[in-house]
Amino acid sequence: MNGFEVKREDRDQISVVAVKGYLDAHTAPELEQMLQQLVDEERVHIVVNLAGLSYISSAGLGVFMGFIEDIRKKNGDIKLAEPNEKVYRVFDLLGFPVLYEIYQKEEEAIEKYRN
């Protein structure tokens, strides 16, 4: 199914989640499960690398909205990195740059946690 993948890499206190393919109603539960696992493990410094994401639907956007409040209550955050232009336009249209920090490079997002 559209080759959707979600992979996790832990770097000290920061978890990097790489998302690839189409994030829609069919694949959103996979990302949801990954974020819930991170919250359950108290790993709330999260960078989501969107470089491989070719499409995001409202269901995909809803996953981010569904977790951000709980993560921030735990003094964490979700930072987004490397969206392509098409995906960034969707985020921008819905006001995500006001709610989330979005970086051109994954390393920039990681460094923000370290500072």
N, C-alpha and C positions, 0 to 999 in steps of 0.2 A: 504494500500500500504506500505509494509515493515515496518509498525509501525513508520514512521518518525515523530519526534516531535521536536519542537523548543520552548523553554520556556525562559522567561526573569525574572530576579530578580534584582531590583535596590538596591544597597547598598551605600548609600550616593551618591557620585559623580561617582561611578563605576557601570556599568551594566554588569551583568553576564548572558550570553546566553548559555544555555545548549542544546546541539544538540544530538539527539538520532536516531539510525537507519541507513538507507542508504541515503547518500547525493549525488544525481545524477541529471540528467537533469529534472526529473519529480518533485523532491522535492526542488531543489535549489531555485525556486521562493519564497518558504516560508522563507528561511533564508535571501534571498535578501530583502524581505518585512520587516523583523524584523530589519535588519541593516539600511535600509532606514528610518524606523520609529525612530530609535535611533539618526541618523544624523539629521533628521528633528527636533527632540527635543533637539538638541545640546548636546546629551549625547555621548561624543566621547571617554570616557575612558571605553573600552570594553574588557572583558575577555570572550573568547569562550571556554566553557568546552566541551571537545571532548570525555569524558569518555564513553558515551553511543553510540558513533559513530562507527559503524561496517564496513562502507565502504564509500569511497569518490571518486567521478569521477572527470574528468577534469572540468565538469560543476560546481561541488561543489567548486573546487579550484578557479575557475574563480570568484565566488562570493566574496571571500576574496580579490582577486586582484582588483576587480571592485570598492571596497570601500576604500582601504587603503590610496590612495592618497588624497581623499577628507577629510578623517578623520585626517590624519596627517597635512593637511593644516589648520585644526581647532585646532591644538595643541593637538590632541588626538592620540590614537593608538589602535590597536587590538592585544591583547596578547592571545596566545593559551595555553590551559592547558589540561593535562591528556589524551593525545592521546594514544591509544593502540599501540603496536609495529607495526602492519600492517599499520595503518593510518600514524604513524610517518614515516615509510619507504617511503610512497608516498610523504609526505611533504619534506623529506630529498632528495629524488631523484630529485625533482624539485627545490631545492635550497631555500625552505621556511625558514630554520633556519638562513639564511643570512638576510632575509627580515623581519621576525617576531621573537619575543621572544617566545619560547616554554618552558613551565614549566611542571614539573612532577605533581605538585599539584596546584589546583585552588588558594589556599590561598597564595602561593608564588607569583603568578601573581598579585593578589590583593595588596599584600604588596609592590610590585614594584611601583604601582601608589601612594601609601601613603608615600613613601620615597622621 
